[in-house]
Amino acid sequence: MKSMDASQIKQENQQYVLHSWSKQKNVNPKTISKAEGVFFWDETDNKYIDMCSQLVYLNVGHQHPKLLEEFKHIGEIPLAAPGFATASKAALARKIVKAAPSNMAKVFFTSGGAESNDHAIKMARMVTGRYKIFSRYRSYHGATFGAGNLTGESRRFEVEPGIPGFIKFDTPYLYREVVDFPSEEEATQFYLARLKNQLLYEGPQSIAAIFIEPIPGSNGVLIPPKGYLEGVRALCDEFGILMICDEVMTGFGRTGKMFAVDHFNFEPDMITFAKGVTSGYAPLGGVIVNDKVANYFDDHVLMTGLTYSGHTVCTQIGCTTLDIYQEENLIEHAAKVGEQLAKRLEQLLSFNSVGDVRYIGLFAAVELVKDKTTKQPIIEYGTDYGKDKVGLMSKFISLLSENGFYTYSHESSVIIAPPLVITEQQLNEAMDLFEKTLIQFEQQYLFTDQTLLTK
């Protein structure tokens, strides 16, 4: 492909490319001219620190030399349809199963996160013979029709009326809960009691699976109260329901452990993954299943599939990525640097516009408010898609970008999820930029312009 300058790239993007979640006439994307580690540069040579790992996938950082070297050998890797056994597919499945909770047995490969969730739904229905799927409000599982029906926020509206059998229940969100619980344990009891009632109302004999993000990501890194996930597991066991954990964002070290479920005292029946398995260097996802699910398909046909399941190039890149995690101790590093991130985030609570901070490893969110006492959000729920991006959160994200801090937001929460290779010094420099931007934001928009404040 012949090289194009930035203006030509932008012109052809505008003419030929449909960009997701956007009115096309408003799209004016930057181009990345070069990148290294946690940094990238745009077409005018402005430097940014990538504090969201592009879309929470670039765990090993930009232009990792070992992965760049691996791509040089792609010509040596024969392409093979899913029905063939290949070295890279077998090796990556083994590595993933060994890294996963001890009850996991096999891997079904897909091309990405939404596909992984779609196939997990089908597997759960096949294994149980049931058809209802429970998932949570304030969740995001992907934009395909199946994953869209799982999703519990406004991005699901375009797939409605949906598929019969998808039931939503509440995600614990203690910062915005109307009940002031004395403890996390009492909050857990409250949410679990409500969930059990819903299971009974819907008929447990018809429920195939409870599908859950252990830590919802796009909806604000919502850390579950103590004992909650273990309680969901117990309800699943009581009623013979499969528990499926969506770890598309949290898998492969993002939270300071290999999987988010490793922070808790339970094991799911299935785990869906994508993003970090290749750090985005190749499109790959999958479903990890436990012995029970794997054994079922020994004697029953797995009635699902896709052309690129276990694609040899993608699985080879996955193998190298998992080697990098181990060789560079990136999981442990993420936990250590995450402790410094936690300290910097707690300091942000002194700002008038910061209502809450939530974090685990290198996975965090800063929730902004117009009023700390009333907790009035910057953006009301469900209103940050489908409208022109001219609101206060857009202004804050733009200010961050102008200051060299690249990330994105969803509703009133700003996501902070840098590559796992980030150093403490780089993290502190980035958080200095974040604090500088907060000062600018409050001075320019929140507490001086009453017109903007009331929008």
N, C-alpha and C positions, 0 to 999 in steps of 0.2 A: 504494500500500500504506500502510495506516495505521501510525503509529509505535507501537512497543511499548517498554515499559521493560525493563530488564535482567532482572528476575525473570520476566517473561512470556516473553522470548526463551529463557531457560534452561529454563523449564517446557515450552515447546513443542518445543524441541530434544530434551529427554529423552523426550517423548511420541511424536514423529513422525520423528526423524532417526536413521539408523544411522551411527555414526562409525567410520571405518576403524581397523584395527589395535587395537581396544579391546574389552574386556568392557563392554557397554552400561550395566550397573548402576553401573560405576565412573566413568562419564564426567561430568565437571563443568567444562565449558569456560568460560574467561573470555569476555567480550564486549568488542569494541573500540568504545569510545565516540567516539574521535577519533584522528587520526593525521596526521603530517606528517614528511616527510623520513625520517630513520632512527628516529623515535620513534612510539610509539602509547601510548594510555591505556586502561585497562580501566574497567569500570562503576563502580568505587569511586574513580576518578581516580588510580589508581596509574600511574606513568610507567615505560615500559620502552624500552630501546634494542634495536632489532630486529637481533640479531646472527646471524640465519640467513635474513634476507630472506623471512620467513614460511616458505616451503619452498624456499629457494634459487632464487627467481624474481624478487623485487621489486628488480631491479637499479637502477632509476631512483628508488627510494624511494617512500614513501607520498604519495598525493595530489599527484603531479607536475602543476604548473599547465598545462603544455602538453597533457598527456593528458586532463586534466579538460576543457579547452577543446575538444579533439577530440570528446569524447563529446557535446558540445552540438550537433554537426553530424551526428549519426548519422541523423537524419531525412532528410538530404539524400542518403544513400547507398542506392541501390536494392539490395534483396536479389536474389541471382541464384544459380541452381543451378550445380553445378560445370561443366556443359557450356558455360556462357557465358564469354566473355572480359570481364574487368572491369579498370578502371584500377588499383584497389588491389592486386589479385592480380598483375597484370603488373609493377607498380612494385616491390612487395615482393620478388618473385622476382628481379628484376634487381638490387636492392640486396643481397640475400643472396648471389647468385652473385658479384657484384663483391667482396664482403667475404670470401668463402670462398677456400680454396686455389686456385691458378691452373688446376688441371685440372677444376674443377667447372663444370657446364654448365646444369643445369635443376633445378627444385624441384617436388616433389610435396607438396601441403599436406594436413595432417591436423588433428585437434582437440587433440592433446596428445602427450606423449612416448611412452607405451606404444603408442599407435596408430602413431606414426612407426616404432617398432621392428618392430611387426607387419608393416607394409607393406614395410619394407626386407627382411625375411626373404623375403616373397613375391617381391619383385623379384629378389633374388639367385638364388632357385630358378628363376625364369623365364629369366633371362639365361644361367645356366650349364647348365641342364638337370640339375643335381645336387640332392641333397636334404639332405645333412648340414650342420648348422650348428654350428660350434665357438664356445663362449663360456666365460667364466672363472668359477671359484669366486671367492667374495667380490666378486660383482658384483650390481648391481640394475638391471634394465631395465624394470620396470613390472609391474603386477598383472593385466593381461589374460592370456588363456590362452597366446597366443604369446609375449609378453614375459615372462610367468612361466616359461615353459620356457627362455628365454634366461638368466634370473636364476640366479645361482650361490650363493645363501645361503638361509637357512631360510624366507624368505617364498615360495619356490617350492614348498614341500612340498604346499600345498593344490591345486596343479594336477598333482600326480603321482598315478597313473602318467601320464606325459606323452606328448608327441607323438614318434613315432619320429624318430631322426636328430639329436637335440640332444645334443652331446658337450661335456663340461666339461674344462677344463685349469686349471693353477694360475696364480694371480696372484702376481707377485713381491711379497713382503711381508717385506722384509729384517729388520725389527725382530723378527719372530716366526719367522724361518727357523731351522731346526735346524742348518743348515750355516753356519759363520762364514766368510764369503767375505772374502778379502784386499782385494777391490776391487769396485766396482759392475760393472766390465767382466766380471770372472770370474763374478759372479752372473748377468749377462746370458747369457753362454755356457752356463751350467748350465740356465737356464730355456728357452732356445731349443733346446738339444739335446733336452730332454725333450719340448717341443712337436713338434719334427720327428719324433721317434719315434712320438708319438701320431698324427700325420698319416699316417705310413706304415702304422701298425697299422690305421687306419680306412679306408685306401684313398683317396689323394688324388683319384682320379677320381670319387669320390662326394661330395666336400666342396664345397659351394657358397660358403661364406663363413666367415671368422673375424670374430666380432662382439666388439668390445672397447671398454670405456671407456678413453680415453687416460689418464685419472686417475680411478680409482674414487672416487665421492663419498660416498654413504651408508655405504659400508663402510670409511670412515676416511681419505679423501684420500691414497691410496697412490701416491706418486710413483714412476714406473718408473725402474729403474736405467739408466745411460747406455747408449745403443745398443739398448735392448730393443725399442722400437716400430719402429725402423728394421729390426731383425732380423725382426720379425713380417712387415713389409712384404715383405722379401726372400723369406721362405718362401712367402708368398702368390703372389709373382711366379713362383717356381720351380715351383709346382704348379698355376698357373692358378686360384687361389682369390681371391675378392673380399674385400677388407678393408673392414669397415664400422665406423666410429667413432661410438659413442653420446656425443654432446655435449649431451644434454638439460640436464644441470647446468652443464657447463663452457663452453658456447657463449655468445657475445655478451658477452665481456669479463671473465667471472668470474675467469680466471687471469691477467689483465693483458695478454692478447692477445685478438683477436676470437674465435679458437677455440683450444682447448688444443693441437691438432695443430700450430699455428703455432710452438710452442716447439721443435719437433723437425724433423728433416731427412727427411721423407717426406710423401707425399700419399695419403690413403685413396681408395677407389673410391666410397664413400658416407659421408655424415655425417647422422645423425639429430639433430633439435633440437626444442626447445619452450621452456618457461619464459621465458628472457631475451628471446625474440624480441618479446614484448609486455610484458615485465616482469610478467606475470600479470594485466594489466588486461583481457585477453580470452583465452579458451582457443584456443591455436593451436600447432601443431607442424608438422613436415615432414621430408622426406628430400631432401637435396641429392645429386645424382648426377653422376658424371663423364661425359666425352664418350662413353666406351665404352658405358656403361649407357644414356645418353640416345639414342645412335645405334641401339642394339638395338631400342628401341621405336618407331623411325621405321617399321620394317617388320614389327613384331610387336605384337599387341594387348597393351596394358597391362591385364591381367586383374585389376584391383583398383580400388577406389573407395570413397567414403563421401559421405554427404549433405552434410556441411559442409566438403568439401575446397575451400579457398580462399574461405571465407566472407567476404563483402565487408566487414562491420563489423570482423571480427577482423584481416583483412589491412590495413585502413586504420589500425587501432591499431598494428599492426606497423610500418607505414611511419613513423608518427610516432615510435615508440620508437627505430627505427634513426637517425632524424634527431637525436634527443636525444643518443644516444651520440656522434655526430659533432660536433654543435654545442657540447656541454659537455666534449668530450675525456675522456669517462668511461673509455675503455679505458686511456689513458695515466695517468689519475688513479688507477685501480685498481692499476696497476703501482707507482706512486709510494707510495701509502698502504700497499700490500702490503709494501714494504720496512720500514716502521715496524712493521707487524704481525709480520713475521719477527723483528725485534729483541725485541719483547715476548714472543713465543712462546718464543724461546730462553732468556729469563730464567726461564721457568716450570720449566725442567729442574732448578732448584735445589730444587723442592718434592719431598718424599718420595713423593707420590702420582702424580707425573707421570713416566710411563715414556718417552714419545716425543712429539715435536711434528712435524707435517708441514704444509707450506704451499707455495702458489704463488699469487701475486697476492693476491686477497681470498678465497681458498679454502683452508681450513685445518682441521686436526683436532688435538685434544689427547687423547692416549691415557692413561687413568688406570690405575694398578696398585695392588694391595694390598701388593706386595713388589717393590722395584726390582731386587733381585738376581736373583730367580727369574722376574721379569716376570709374576707371577701376575695375571691380569686381574681387573678389578672384576666383570665378567660373563663367564662362559664362553660360547664361541661357540654361537649358535643358541638361547639361552635367554632373550632379552629380549622375545620375543613369545609370546603365548598364556598368560602367567602374570600374576598380580596385580602391578601396578607398585609394589612396596614395597621393592625392593632398593636397594643403595647408589647406583647411577647415578640412579635416580629421586630419591633424596634430594639428590644433588648438583644435578640439574637444578632441583629445587624450591627449593633454596637460591639458585641463580643467579636464578631468577625473583623470589624475595622481595627480592633485592638490586637488581632492575631490569634484569637482563641476560637477555634472552629468546633461547633457542635450544633445540635438541633433541640427543639422543644416539642412537647405534646401538651396541649392545654396549658396549664400554669406551671408545669415542671420542666426544668432544664436538665437534660441528660448529661452526665459526666462519666465517660467510660473510655479512657485512653488506652492505647496499646499496652499490653502487659510488659513490654520492654521499657517503659518509661522509668526514668531515674527519679529519685527523690528531689534532686535539684531541679529537673525539668518540671516535675509536678508543682513544686513551690513557685517556680516562675509562672506557670500557667495560672495557678490560683491567685497570684498577685495581679495578673491581668483580669481575672474574674472580679476581684474586689474593686479594682480600678473602674471596671465597667459598671458595677453596682452603684458606685458613687455617682458616676455620670448619669446613669439611668434615673436615680432618685432626684437628682438636681434638675435634669432636663424635662422629665416627663411626669413623675409620680406626684411630687409634693410641691410643684410650682404651677402646673398647668391644670386648672380645675376642669377645663373642657375635656381634656384627655382622660382625666381621672374618672369622670362619670360615664365614659363610653363603655 
